[in-house]
Amino acid sequence: MIKGKLLLTSLAVLASTTLFSACSESNSKTGSKNPSAKNLPSPEEKEVETEVAQTEYEPTDTALYNKKIKELANGDTTGKWPVKKQPYPLPGAILPYKRVVTYYGNLYSKKMGALGEYAPKEMLRMLYAEVAKWEKIDPSTPVQPALHYIAVVAAGDPGKDGKYRNRMPDKQIDSVLTISRMKKDMIVFLDIQVALSTIRDELPRLEKYLKMPNVHLGIDPEFSMKGGVLPGKKIGTYDASEINYVSDYLAKLVKDNNLPPKIFVVHRFTKNMVTNYKNIKLRPEVQIVMHMDGWGEPDLKLGTHRHFIYSEPVQFTGFKLFYKNDLKKAPHRLMTPAELMKLKPRPSYIQYQ
Protein backbone atom coordinates (compact mmCIF):
# COMPACT_ATOMS: atom_id res chain seq x y z
CA MET A 1 0.00 0.00 0.00
CA ILE A 2 1.27 3.45 -0.89
CA LYS A 3 1.38 5.71 2.17
CA GLY A 4 1.25 9.45 2.45
CA LYS A 5 0.42 11.98 -0.20
CA LEU A 6 1.54 12.21 -3.79
CA LEU A 7 3.05 15.61 -4.39
CA LEU A 8 0.31 17.35 -6.32
CA THR A 9 1.07 21.04 -5.83
CA SER A 10 2.90 23.49 -8.08
CA LEU A 11 5.34 26.29 -7.46
CA ALA A 12 4.60 29.82 -8.53
CA VAL A 13 5.73 31.00 -11.96
CA LEU A 14 9.35 32.08 -11.66
CA ALA A 15 9.52 34.40 -14.65
CA SER A 16 7.28 35.70 -17.40
CA THR A 17 8.53 33.05 -19.81
CA THR A 18 8.58 30.22 -17.29
CA LEU A 19 5.85 27.66 -16.64
CA PHE A 20 5.46 25.23 -13.79
CA SER A 21 4.79 21.67 -14.87
CA ALA A 22 1.57 20.71 -13.01
CA CYS A 23 2.38 17.01 -12.83
CA SER A 24 -0.94 17.00 -11.03
CA GLU A 25 -3.44 19.58 -9.95
CA SER A 26 -4.40 19.30 -6.27
CA ASN A 27 -3.47 17.48 -3.09
CA SER A 28 -4.82 13.93 -3.01
CA LYS A 29 -4.36 11.09 -0.56
CA THR A 30 -3.08 7.86 -2.04
CA GLY A 31 -4.33 4.44 -1.19
CA SER A 32 -4.31 0.84 -2.23
CA LYS A 33 -7.33 1.20 -4.51
CA ASN A 34 -6.68 1.62 -8.20
CA PRO A 35 -9.10 4.12 -9.80
CA SER A 36 -8.34 2.77 -13.27
CA ALA A 37 -8.79 -0.89 -12.46
CA LYS A 38 -12.20 -1.14 -14.11
CA ASN A 39 -12.11 -3.48 -17.12
CA LEU A 40 -8.44 -4.30 -16.49
CA PRO A 41 -7.48 -7.97 -17.00
CA SER A 42 -6.30 -9.64 -13.80
CA PRO A 43 -2.72 -10.94 -13.49
CA GLU A 44 -4.16 -14.44 -13.74
CA GLU A 45 -5.76 -13.58 -17.07
CA LYS A 46 -2.70 -11.96 -18.56
CA GLU A 47 0.70 -12.45 -16.97
CA VAL A 48 3.24 -9.76 -17.67
CA GLU A 49 6.26 -11.01 -19.56
CA THR A 50 9.50 -9.32 -18.50
CA GLU A 51 12.04 -11.45 -20.31
CA VAL A 52 13.95 -9.84 -23.16
CA ALA A 53 12.82 -10.79 -26.63
CA GLN A 54 15.66 -11.48 -29.01
CA THR A 55 14.69 -9.75 -32.24
CA GLU A 56 16.45 -8.84 -35.44
CA TYR A 57 15.72 -5.25 -36.47
CA GLU A 58 15.87 -3.66 -39.88
CA PRO A 59 19.13 -1.79 -40.57
CA THR A 60 19.00 1.97 -39.98
CA ASP A 61 17.91 3.86 -43.09
CA THR A 62 20.39 6.72 -42.89
CA ALA A 63 19.03 8.54 -45.94
CA LEU A 64 15.53 8.56 -44.46
CA TYR A 65 16.97 9.59 -41.10
CA ASN A 66 18.63 12.62 -42.70
CA LYS A 67 15.42 13.51 -44.51
CA LYS A 68 13.28 13.25 -41.39
CA ILE A 69 15.53 15.31 -39.09
CA LYS A 70 15.65 18.00 -41.77
CA GLU A 71 11.85 17.96 -41.86
CA LEU A 72 11.75 18.28 -38.07
CA ALA A 73 14.00 21.37 -38.23
CA ASN A 74 11.13 22.97 -40.14
CA GLY A 75 13.25 25.42 -42.11
CA ASP A 76 15.36 26.66 -39.20
CA THR A 77 18.23 28.73 -40.57
CA THR A 78 20.15 29.47 -37.35
CA GLY A 79 22.27 26.33 -37.51
CA LYS A 80 20.82 25.01 -34.24
CA TRP A 81 18.52 22.48 -35.90
CA PRO A 82 18.94 19.76 -36.88
CA VAL A 83 21.56 19.01 -34.24
CA LYS A 84 24.97 18.51 -35.84
CA LYS A 85 27.17 15.45 -35.41
CA GLN A 86 24.46 13.31 -33.86
CA PRO A 87 25.07 9.59 -34.29
CA TYR A 88 22.80 7.42 -36.38
CA PRO A 89 20.71 5.20 -34.12
CA LEU A 90 21.03 1.45 -33.89
CA PRO A 91 18.49 -0.64 -35.84
CA GLY A 92 14.94 -0.53 -34.55
CA ALA A 93 14.90 3.17 -33.63
CA ILE A 94 11.51 4.88 -33.33
CA LEU A 95 12.72 8.47 -33.83
CA PRO A 96 12.62 10.34 -36.16
CA TYR A 97 10.73 7.84 -38.29
CA LYS A 98 7.63 8.04 -36.07
CA ARG A 99 6.07 10.60 -33.73
CA VAL A 100 5.25 9.40 -30.21
CA VAL A 101 1.83 10.43 -28.84
CA THR A 102 1.28 9.46 -25.22
CA TYR A 103 -0.99 9.75 -22.19
CA TYR A 104 0.65 10.53 -18.83
CA GLY A 105 -0.35 9.73 -15.28
CA ASN A 106 -0.43 7.34 -12.33
CA LEU A 107 -3.00 4.67 -11.55
CA TYR A 108 -3.29 5.74 -7.89
CA SER A 109 -4.45 9.26 -8.73
CA LYS A 110 -7.19 10.67 -10.94
CA LYS A 111 -5.56 14.10 -10.72
CA MET A 112 -2.16 13.37 -12.26
CA GLY A 113 -3.25 12.74 -15.82
CA ALA A 114 -5.53 10.86 -18.19
CA LEU A 115 -3.63 7.64 -17.45
CA GLY A 116 -5.28 7.08 -14.07
CA GLU A 117 -8.23 9.44 -14.42
CA TYR A 118 -10.18 7.20 -16.79
CA ALA A 119 -10.89 3.49 -17.00
CA PRO A 120 -8.50 1.80 -19.45
CA LYS A 121 -10.91 1.34 -22.36
CA GLU A 122 -12.12 4.93 -22.19
CA MET A 123 -8.58 6.25 -21.75
CA LEU A 124 -7.39 4.32 -24.81
CA ARG A 125 -10.35 5.56 -26.85
CA MET A 126 -9.39 9.14 -25.98
CA LEU A 127 -5.70 8.57 -26.69
CA TYR A 128 -6.37 7.09 -30.10
CA ALA A 129 -8.61 10.05 -30.95
CA GLU A 130 -5.54 12.26 -30.38
CA VAL A 131 -3.42 9.86 -32.43
CA ALA A 132 -5.84 10.28 -35.33
CA LYS A 133 -5.43 14.08 -35.22
CA TRP A 134 -1.66 13.74 -35.56
CA GLU A 135 -1.97 11.18 -38.35
CA LYS A 136 -4.19 13.65 -40.21
CA ILE A 137 -1.97 16.70 -39.76
CA ASP A 138 1.25 14.85 -40.69
CA PRO A 139 0.42 11.74 -42.75
CA SER A 140 4.07 11.31 -43.74
CA THR A 141 5.06 10.50 -40.14
CA PRO A 142 3.46 7.41 -38.55
CA VAL A 143 2.30 7.82 -34.96
CA GLN A 144 3.60 5.60 -32.17
CA PRO A 145 0.98 5.43 -29.36
CA ALA A 146 2.34 5.19 -25.83
CA LEU A 147 1.54 5.29 -22.12
CA HIS A 148 3.78 7.37 -19.84
CA TYR A 149 3.50 6.13 -16.27
CA ILE A 150 5.00 7.80 -13.19
CA ALA A 151 6.75 4.86 -11.52
CA VAL A 152 8.50 6.90 -8.79
CA VAL A 153 6.37 9.75 -7.46
CA ALA A 154 7.51 12.74 -5.41
CA ALA A 155 5.60 12.72 -2.11
CA GLY A 156 4.40 15.22 0.45
CA ASP A 157 5.72 13.24 3.42
CA PRO A 158 9.15 11.74 4.04
CA GLY A 159 8.29 8.05 4.22
CA LYS A 160 10.29 5.59 6.29
CA ASP A 161 13.60 6.48 4.65
CA GLY A 162 13.06 10.24 4.55
CA LYS A 163 13.32 10.49 0.75
CA TYR A 164 9.93 12.08 0.05
CA ARG A 165 9.14 9.74 -2.84
CA ASN A 166 6.91 6.74 -3.36
CA ARG A 167 8.04 3.80 -5.46
CA MET A 168 5.10 2.25 -7.23
CA PRO A 169 4.73 -1.52 -6.71
CA ASP A 170 5.64 -3.89 -9.53
CA LYS A 171 2.03 -5.04 -9.76
CA GLN A 172 0.98 -1.54 -10.78
CA ILE A 173 3.70 -1.29 -13.43
CA ASP A 174 2.53 -4.69 -14.63
CA SER A 175 -0.99 -3.30 -14.85
CA VAL A 176 0.18 -0.48 -17.12
CA LEU A 177 1.97 -2.98 -19.34
CA THR A 178 -1.21 -5.04 -19.47
CA ILE A 179 -3.23 -1.98 -20.48
CA SER A 180 -0.70 -1.27 -23.24
CA ARG A 181 -1.33 -4.75 -24.62
CA MET A 182 -5.00 -3.92 -25.13
CA LYS A 183 -3.81 -2.21 -28.33
CA LYS A 184 -1.27 -3.50 -30.81
CA ASP A 185 2.32 -2.24 -30.73
CA MET A 186 1.98 0.33 -27.95
CA ILE A 187 5.07 1.32 -25.98
CA VAL A 188 5.40 2.35 -22.33
CA PHE A 189 7.49 5.02 -20.60
CA LEU A 190 8.38 4.72 -16.93
CA ASP A 191 8.94 8.09 -15.28
CA ILE A 192 11.09 8.87 -12.23
CA GLN A 193 10.65 11.75 -9.75
CA VAL A 194 13.53 11.19 -7.32
CA ALA A 195 12.72 13.92 -4.72
CA LEU A 196 15.45 13.54 -2.01
CA SER A 197 16.64 10.24 -3.45
CA THR A 198 18.99 10.09 -6.45
CA ILE A 199 18.69 8.81 -9.97
CA ARG A 200 21.50 6.34 -9.22
CA ASP A 201 19.36 4.79 -6.48
CA GLU A 202 16.07 4.77 -8.38
CA LEU A 203 16.98 3.79 -11.94
CA PRO A 204 18.38 0.28 -11.27
CA ARG A 205 15.12 -0.74 -9.57
CA LEU A 206 13.38 -0.50 -12.95
CA GLU A 207 15.98 -2.50 -14.85
CA LYS A 208 13.87 -5.62 -15.37
CA TYR A 209 11.30 -3.47 -17.15
CA LEU A 210 13.82 -1.43 -19.11
CA LYS A 211 15.20 -4.69 -20.50
CA MET A 212 11.93 -5.03 -22.36
CA PRO A 213 12.11 -3.69 -25.94
CA ASN A 214 8.84 -1.74 -25.61
CA VAL A 215 9.69 0.08 -22.35
CA HIS A 216 11.38 3.50 -22.38
CA LEU A 217 12.27 6.11 -19.75
CA GLY A 218 11.48 9.61 -18.54
CA ILE A 219 13.11 11.64 -15.74
CA ASP A 220 11.75 14.78 -14.13
CA PRO A 221 14.27 17.45 -13.02
CA GLU A 222 11.40 19.37 -11.40
CA PHE A 223 11.45 16.86 -8.55
CA SER A 224 15.20 16.16 -8.44
CA MET A 225 15.93 18.07 -5.26
CA LYS A 226 19.37 19.17 -4.15
CA GLY A 227 20.68 20.26 -0.74
CA GLY A 228 17.83 18.74 1.23
CA VAL A 229 15.20 21.12 -0.20
CA LEU A 230 11.80 19.41 -0.13
CA PRO A 231 9.89 18.76 -3.36
CA GLY A 232 7.29 21.43 -3.99
CA LYS A 233 9.38 24.14 -2.27
CA LYS A 234 11.59 24.79 -5.26
CA ILE A 235 12.02 23.53 -8.81
CA GLY A 236 14.68 20.81 -8.92
CA THR A 237 17.51 20.21 -11.36
CA TYR A 238 19.62 17.66 -13.21
CA ASP A 239 23.11 18.31 -14.48
CA ALA A 240 24.41 16.91 -17.76
CA SER A 241 26.55 14.50 -15.73
CA GLU A 242 23.42 12.93 -14.21
CA ILE A 243 21.69 12.77 -17.58
CA ASN A 244 24.80 11.10 -19.01
CA TYR A 245 24.72 8.53 -16.21
CA VAL A 246 21.19 7.58 -17.24
CA SER A 247 22.12 7.52 -20.92
CA ASP A 248 25.14 5.30 -20.18
CA TYR A 249 22.96 2.96 -18.16
CA LEU A 250 20.37 2.66 -20.92
CA ALA A 251 23.03 2.20 -23.59
CA LYS A 252 24.52 -0.73 -21.70
CA LEU A 253 21.10 -2.37 -21.39
CA VAL A 254 20.55 -1.94 -25.12
CA LYS A 255 23.91 -3.45 -26.06
CA ASP A 256 23.81 -6.29 -23.55
CA ASN A 257 20.26 -7.35 -24.43
CA ASN A 258 20.09 -6.78 -28.19
CA LEU A 259 17.43 -4.08 -27.80
CA PRO A 260 16.35 -1.29 -30.12
CA PRO A 261 17.37 2.21 -28.99
CA LYS A 262 15.71 3.55 -25.87
CA ILE A 263 13.83 6.85 -25.97
CA PHE A 264 14.93 8.94 -22.99
CA VAL A 265 12.63 11.87 -22.13
CA VAL A 266 13.88 14.76 -19.96
CA HIS A 267 11.15 17.13 -18.75
CA ARG A 268 12.00 20.81 -18.82
CA PHE A 269 10.36 24.22 -18.44
CA THR A 270 13.08 26.41 -16.84
CA LYS A 271 16.72 27.05 -17.64
CA ASN A 272 18.08 25.68 -14.37
CA MET A 273 16.19 22.40 -14.61
CA VAL A 274 19.00 21.22 -16.92
CA THR A 275 22.52 22.53 -16.44
CA ASN A 276 25.50 22.22 -18.80
CA TYR A 277 23.33 20.96 -21.65
CA LYS A 278 26.24 21.18 -24.09
CA ASN A 279 27.92 18.34 -22.17
CA ILE A 280 25.04 15.90 -22.76
CA LYS A 281 26.41 12.98 -24.76
CA LEU A 282 24.56 11.41 -27.67
CA ARG A 283 24.77 7.69 -28.34
CA PRO A 284 23.45 5.31 -31.01
CA GLU A 285 21.67 3.30 -28.31
CA VAL A 286 19.66 6.19 -26.81
CA GLN A 287 17.43 8.87 -28.31
CA ILE A 288 17.13 11.92 -26.05
CA VAL A 289 13.97 14.05 -26.05
CA MET A 290 14.03 17.43 -24.31
CA HIS A 291 10.38 17.81 -23.42
CA MET A 292 8.61 21.17 -22.94
CA ASP A 293 6.68 20.29 -19.79
CA GLY A 294 5.09 23.60 -18.80
CA TRP A 295 1.43 24.58 -18.66
CA GLY A 296 -0.36 27.80 -19.46
CA GLU A 297 -1.84 29.79 -22.31
CA PRO A 298 -0.41 29.26 -25.83
CA ASP A 299 1.83 32.37 -25.83
CA LEU A 300 3.39 31.40 -22.51
CA LYS A 301 3.99 27.82 -23.65
CA LEU A 302 5.56 29.04 -26.90
CA GLY A 303 7.86 31.36 -24.94
CA THR A 304 9.01 28.51 -22.73
CA HIS A 305 9.65 26.34 -25.77
CA ARG A 306 11.63 29.11 -27.45
CA HIS A 307 13.82 29.90 -24.43
CA PHE A 308 14.54 26.44 -23.01
CA ILE A 309 13.98 23.87 -25.78
CA TYR A 310 14.71 25.59 -29.09
CA SER A 311 17.63 27.66 -27.83
CA GLU A 312 19.46 24.75 -26.12
CA PRO A 313 19.40 21.92 -28.68
CA VAL A 314 20.23 18.39 -27.58
CA GLN A 315 18.66 15.93 -30.05
CA PHE A 316 14.84 15.58 -30.30
CA THR A 317 12.08 17.66 -28.73
CA GLY A 318 8.72 17.08 -27.07
CA PHE A 319 5.71 19.19 -26.11
CA LYS A 320 3.15 18.66 -23.35
CA LEU A 321 -0.55 19.55 -23.41
CA PHE A 322 -2.63 19.77 -20.21
CA TYR A 323 -6.33 19.07 -20.61
CA LYS A 324 -7.16 21.22 -17.56
CA ASN A 325 -4.31 23.57 -16.64
CA ASP A 326 -3.82 24.89 -20.19
CA LEU A 327 -7.46 26.06 -20.13
CA LYS A 328 -7.23 28.15 -16.96
CA LYS A 329 -6.42 31.43 -18.72
CA ALA A 330 -7.63 33.00 -21.95
CA PRO A 331 -7.99 31.80 -24.67
CA HIS A 332 -9.00 28.73 -22.56
CA ARG A 333 -8.02 26.09 -25.10
CA LEU A 334 -5.43 23.49 -25.93
CA MET A 335 -2.88 24.17 -28.62
CA THR A 336 -3.62 22.16 -31.75
CA PRO A 337 -1.45 19.76 -33.75
CA ALA A 338 -1.49 22.33 -36.58
CA GLU A 339 0.01 24.96 -34.24
CA LEU A 340 2.65 22.59 -32.90
CA MET A 341 3.66 21.62 -36.43
CA LYS A 342 4.75 25.23 -36.92
CA LEU A 343 7.36 24.95 -34.18
CA LYS A 344 11.07 24.90 -34.91
CA PRO A 345 11.87 22.13 -34.42
CA ARG A 346 8.67 20.16 -34.75
CA PRO A 347 8.16 17.95 -31.70
CA SER A 348 8.79 14.21 -32.03
CA TYR A 349 7.07 13.43 -28.73
CA ILE A 350 3.62 14.71 -27.72
CA GLN A 351 2.36 14.14 -24.19
CA TYR A 352 -1.19 14.72 -22.95
CA GLN A 353 -1.98 15.00 -19.23
N, C-alpha and C positions, 0 to 999 in steps of 0.2 A: 504494500500500500504506500502511495506517495504521501508524505506528510508535509504540512506547512502550506505556504502559498506560493503559487507561481508568480514570478515578478511580472506584473501586468501594468505597470505605470510607466509614464514617459517623462523625460526631462523637458525643461522649457527649451524653446528654440534659442540657439546660441548666437546666431547672426542672421541677417536678413536673407542670406542665400543658403541657410542651413536648415535641414529638416531633421526631426527626431523620428526614428523608425518605430512606430507603434507596433512592436511585435505582438502586442495584444492591447486591449482597450480599457479594461478596468480590473480592479482587484477581484480575485475569484479564488475560493478555497478549492483545493484539489482533493480528490478522494479516489477510492478504488473502483468507482463506477465509471464505465466508458460510455460517454454520450453518443458515440458513433457506432456502438456495437450492433444496432438494429440491422438485420439482414446480413450480418457478417458471418461467413462460415466458421464453424468451431475448429479448433486445432485438430480434433479427431477427424473432421471432414476433409481438411486440407492441410497436411503437415508442411511446414516451411522447410525448404531444402536450402542448406547453407554450404554445401560442398561446391567447390569450384568446378565449373564446366570447362572442359578442354575443347576449345573451338578454334578452327582455322578461319581467319578473317581475310577479307579481300585486301590486296595491297593498296596502300595509300595512293589515291589519284592526285598527284601533285599539281597537274595542270588545272584540275577542277578546284583544288584547294586555293591556288593563286587567284582564280577567277572569283571564287566566293568571298575571299577576304577583301578583294578589291571592291566587290559589290557592297560589302558591309561598310567600307570606308565612306561610301555614299558621296563621292566627289570631293572629299576633303583635300585641300591643297596646301595644308600647313606642313606636311611631312610627318605629322604625328600618327596618322592612320593611313593604311594598315601598319601595324607595328613591324619595324624592320628586324631582320635577322632572327625571326622566330623559327624554331625547328618545325619540320613537318612531323605530324603525329604518327604514332605507330598505327598499323592496320586496325580497323574497327572503330576509328574515331567518329564521334557524333558531330562535333563542330569542325568547320563551319557548314558542313553539308546539310544539317538540319537546324531548326530552331526549337529550343526547348520551351514548352509552355507548361507551367506547373501550378498546383495548389499547395498552399503552405498551412501548417498548423500543428496541433497536438491533440491526440484523442482524449486527453483528460480535461480539455477546456473548450467550450464553445465560443470563447472570446479571443482566441489566438489565431483564428483563420478558418477558412472554409473546410480544410481538412480537420475535422473535429466538430465543427458547427453543424454539419449536416450528416444524415445517414449515408453510408457508402454509395448506394445506388443513386440517390439524389445528387450527392457531391460529384460523382463521375458524370452524370448527365450535364451538370453545370459546367464542369471542366471541358468536356468535349464540345459544348456550345462555344466556349472561348477558342478552342482549337480550330473550329470551323471558321471563325472570323479571321484568324491568322492565315489559314490555308487560302482563304479568298483574297486577302490583301496582297499576299506574296506566294502565288502558286508555284513559283520556281524553287521554293525552299520548303521541303517537307517538314511537318511539325512532329516533334517527339514529345508525346504527353508524359507527364511525370507527377509524382507526389513528393513534396518536400516536408519532411517530418522532423520536428525539434526533438532530438533524442536525449539531449542534456539541456535542462531548462534552468535559467537563472531564477533564484527563489528569494522570497521576502524574509525568510528566517534561516539561521545558520545551519540547521541540521546537526547531526551527531558529530560530524568532523569539522564544523565551522566553515564550510566552503561556500555556503549560500547558493547551492545548485542541487537540482534533483536529477538523478540519472533514471531515465525511463527503463522499466523492466523489459527483458528480452521478449516476453510474451506480447508486449504492446508493439514493439518493432516488428515482430512476426505478424501481428495483425495488419500492419500497414503493408507489408509485403503481400499478404493474402489479398488485401483490397486491390493492390496493383495488378494481381493476376486475374481480376475480374474483367480486365480488358487486355487485349493482345499487345505485347511488346512495350508495355509501360516500363519506365525506370523509376528509381526511388533515390532521393537525396536524404541523408541523415545529417542533421544540423547540430552544432555544438555551441552552447553558451557557457563558458567555463566559470564565470563569476570569480570567486577567489581561488579556484583551482587553476590548473594550467593545461594548456593544450597537450603537453607531453604526458600528463596523467590521464587525460580523458580520451584521446584518440585511440590508443591501443585497445581500449575496452570494446571498441566497435570493429576490431579487425576481422572477426569471423564474418561480419556482414560485408565489409569492404572487399573481401576476397570474392564476393559474388560479382559477376560481370555487369549486372544491371543496377548496382548500388554505387552511388556517388556521394560527394561530401560538400557540406557548407560549414563555414565558421563565422561567428558573429563578433567582430571587434567591439561592438557596443557594450557587450557584457563580459569583455575580457579586462578585468579590473586589475589595477596595479597599485602597490603601496598600501594595501589593506582597505582601500576605499570600497564601500558597499555598492553592489549593483543598484542602479536607480538613482544614485546620488551624483553620478557623473558619467559621461560617455566614456567607455573604455577604449582600448587601443591594442593593435598588433603591430609589431615591427616586421620588416622584411625578413629578418632572421627567423622569426617564428613561422611566418608563412612558408619560408624555404624548408623548415623542418617538416611541416605537413606535406609539402610537395615531394620532398625526399622520401618520406614514409610511403606515400601513395605510389611513387615511382617504383620502389622496391617491391611492393605488393604486385604491381602490374607485371614486372619482369619475372618475379619468382613464380607467378601463377598463370602465366600466359593469358593475361587479360587485355581487353581493349583499353585505350586511355581513359583515365578517370577525369570527369569534370569536377573542378574544385572551385566552388563559389565563395567569394569573400564579400560580405555585406559592407556597404560604405555609404555614409551621407555627410561626413565632415572630413576635413583635411587630416586631423590628428588621429582619426580612426586607423589609418595606415601610414606608418612612417617609413622613410627611405625606400619608396616604391621603386626607384631605379635599381635597387639591389635585388629585386625579386627575380629569381632564376626561372627560365622557361625550359621545359623538358619534353621530349617526344611522348613520354608516358602520361603526362598530365596537361589538361587544358584549363587554364585559369580564367575565371569570369569575375570581373570587378562589377559588383551589382549595386545599382543605385537603389537604396533601401529606404528612402525617405518618403514621408507622406505630406500632403498638402494640396493646394490648388495648382493647376497646370504650370503657371509661370514660376512658382516656387520650385516645383519639381525639376523644371527645365534648367533653372539656375543652378541647382545642386548637381545635376548631371554635367553641366558645362564646367563647373569649377572643380569637381572632384573625380569625375569619371573621364570625360573627354580630355581634360588638360593634363592628366597623369596616366598615360597609356601603359597598359601591362600586356594584355593579349586580346581577350574577348570582353564584351560588356553585357550587363543585364539591366533590367528595369522592373521595379515593383509597382503594382497597382493595389490600392486598398479599397475594398468595396464600401467601407464606412468612413474611415478617416479622410479620404480624399474628397469626400462630399461635404465636409463640415463648413467650408467657406465657399463663397461665390467663385466660380460659376456652378458649384454643387454637382459635379459630374466627374466620371472617370475619363482619363485620356484614352483615346481610341488607337487601335492598331495603325490607322492611317497617319495619325500624328506621330506615333513612335517611329514609323518608317521614315520620317523626315530627319530623324536624329543623325548626327555624325559622331561616332559610327552608329549604324543600326544595331539594336540589341540582338544578341543571339540567345538570350535567356529571358523569359518573361515569367514573372511570379505574381500570382494573385493571392491576396490574403482577405 
